[in-house]
């Protein structure tokens, strides 16, 4: 290294003295770092250092790190300006402080490194280099701090980084990069991405694991953001008030094992557009607990195909895009949670507004099931609960016979079985014992008598003397019993026909 840049000498710059470690890289970085409105030219600035100078500088830094590791002491490199490529790849590192450092050129490589001690800090560091790699880096320190760190480079790699025993704090960081990759990273020691900003082409947390996952107030400005196959195992993951400016957000095949919130709470009505989603994909995701999207605007295609909801999802105050796809009714497993009926009603009204009749019917059915489950029917708790058995029973019968209007097959099959099977048998059983032994009534006679009760309900009461009944069921039949059962037959047939008509209308109606 040249004499002017010797590591044991101070360099005077505009009446200030710098050691070579903190000497600004260029006139521009001096102005940024030390607040000068008009940067002063630095005769010996680091941008003029040769590759040999940089190698000597890096070797000295690595020697300091090795000494601290050997002695079990803290290594303070805060504010150091790195003029070129720097690598700690596959090294064991002590408790270390890179806060306020500047990495100005080349590549920065911490891949395969192992950080130990209490804290590994990169807070307020600036990476203005080509690529930054923390691939497969192991953080066994208690904390990894990247508070307000700036990544102003092409690509940043945290793929396979292991924070499983470490709290990862990225709050306020800015990833102004082409690609940001956290593929397969483990944040099971806890994490904080509050107010973190992502921009560029893509940001990926694919196949990552989180205990927590705090992305509140984060800004995803990348064209594409990926959380596919990510697992949120515990804690309180949240994307509250996070902004998604990009074209596509992908949470497909992700698993949320605890309560998660994507809700927005805009201060003003105009702010709600800033908290809108673009294209959103939750296909095959699974929510094992409560999830909220309240007050969000969905501006593009949104898909929840094959998504599982253990609790009724909350979409209160949302604006849903017309190209929104929800899973089938079986994917909504919650009909007993206290707020389920309200959550499904909100979705029903949203689908009604879009005239999405099948989805509207599905959420109406879920709402009715939830309301039925909310009914307290135990008279031991309150004698008035006894009256709840009436609406509960009616709702249960409606569910059984037509699945709240969702099924055409159920009332059709029930009507067929009733007309061609059950009622002829009942009428056969109502005949007198003598007629059962010697009567000549055929199945076709009984079937015709049964169908007549459906086509001409209650007409049987016009047969005052019972001659018509006796002509079919025998002279010794109990006429009153037949009339009472025929009345029930007519009522049941009418109900089944009505349910069939309603189901067909619900399926094919236009408004």
Beta strands, then each sheet from edge to edge (+ up, - down):
strand 1: 10-13
strand 2: 16-19
strand 3: 75-76
strand 4: 81-82
strand 5: 86-87
strand 6: 92-93
strand 7: 96-97
strand 8: 102-103
strand 9: 107-109
strand 10: 114-115
strand 11: 119-121
strand 12: 126-127
strand 13: 131-133
strand 14: 138-139
strand 15: 143-145
strand 16: 150-151
strand 17: 155-157
strand 18: 167-169
strand 19: 174-176
strand 20: 179-181
strand 21: 186-187
strand 22: 191-192
strand 23: 197-199
strand 24: 202-204
strand 25: 209-211
strand 26: 219-220
strand 27: 224-226
strand 28: 231-234
strand 29: 243-244
strand 30: 248-250
strand 31: 255-256
strand 32: 260-261
strand 33: 279-281
strand 34: 286-287
strand 35: 291-292
strand 36: 302-303
strand 37: 308-309
strand 38: 324-325
sheet 1: 1+ 2-
sheet 2: 3+ 7+ 11+ 15+ 18+ 22+
sheet 3: 4+ 8+ 12+ 16+ 19+ 23+ 26+ 29+
sheet 4: 5+ 9+ 13+ 17+ 20+ 24+ 27+ 30+ 33+ 36+ 38+
sheet 5: 6+ 10+ 14+
sheet 6: 21+ 25+ 28+ 31+ 34+ 37+
sheet 7: 32+ 35+
end
